[in-house]
């Protein structure tokens, strides 16, 4: 049984789109293979900031020959009916048909024989169709004419190997090959790939890329917990934020930073929301206590020479600016009591015959 390795290498894919893109790729390509009569033993997708792909194990080298019988009109039927049947069945003449008989009499049966195709040929035909129909929530258009791309971000390379051999096709003016790239700074490459085992090994050891989203999530969570525990603190875990951050980095390195403690007079919800929404940081608290501390966890995309000190400090400065904005809005909101704001509802019409929004509240 054979293996298919397929990777789309492109510019940064938005993190929020990656999980769905994996599912869409699995379904679209899987449906194409099933329609061609191809089965497999396992299919694994992967996605990251700059790549989307899958590996399928247990594929046959060739599809089986297919013999199909299609029932047609009765023998002696008008020529127009017979010709329509032949066209629909895709056969040239009645020489490719047989006569059968049932209780209603004799009728024609078309014998349609389809020879098997190599799986590589099926893949080469299916992948361009899948890519052109890929349902990104938002896509961009690049290039012109036959090289025009409609994709989430510009595609740079296509890697496609079946049993170690390149599956030859072209889509958006880009030809498939056996080359991939690694981390932008720590191991760019390019690297020549022979199979999935070597692909993961080369990316990890030389390219400094972990292509599995689930593994990146585990590394981020374990690393964030560790830096917090080492400081005698506890991570405020957030599954949604974890998934998003895993889509932003290829080589995750959790770091513990510290913001200006003066911002702790803000409500914990304001601090946590600012960290999560704007900066993709994890909040940190003292074990067994409510609220948050001045510490936070950010996730770098590289191993820094200074251990991440400069990265953590830079992130702290950016967070301070965000929290300054948050404090401005928080202070402004508190200048007007809710009771005064409620009085403004009398100026808002709820319905011509039902009065204002204030009347609705009173009711």
Order of alpha helices (4+ residues) and beta strands (2+ residues): beta-alpha-beta-beta-beta-alpha-beta-beta-alpha-beta-beta-beta-beta-beta-beta-beta-beta-alpha-alpha-beta-alpha-beta-alpha-beta-beta-alpha-alpha-beta-beta-alpha
